[in-house]
Amino acid sequence: MPPKRKALTPPPVSPIGEVYTTEEVAGMLKLSVRTILRAIERRQLEARKAGKAYLITQDAVRQYWQSLPLSTATAPAEKRTTRRSRGRAGHR
């Protein structure tokens, strides 16, 4: 008879919900950690300092995400370079 498995118990739920690090938030939002740190410094993203790390609640991530502008415009076209714009006018 195989040994009995222990039932998996879910982790206790924090009274403030999920808490993330700057690296986790950056990964979730497809942004750089530097961008997340700048948002914290500019008080656009609420975070708590815990030692050397920042901790960010799920609610704070949602508020930051909703504060970001929607992009409905098309991306700017790449600038084409011509022989003249490369500084070699008249040299072919």
C-alpha positions, 0 to 999 in steps of 0.5 A: 500500500503506497504511503498517504500523501499530506493534503496540500494546504493553501498558504495563509491569505494576507490581510492586504492580499498578494504582495510582490517585489519590484522584479515581479511587478516588472515581469507582470507588466512587461516593464523594466525594474528601473521603470518600476523603481522610477514610478515608486520614486515619483509616487506613481506606484505605492510601495513599502520598503522592507530592508533593501527591497520594496514590496508592492500590493496587488491593489497598488499594481492595479492602480498603477496599471490603470494610471498608464495612458492607453495607446491608440495611436500607431507607433511612429515610423522609423526615420529614413536616412538618405545620403544627405542626412548621413553627412556625405552629401555629394560623395557617392 
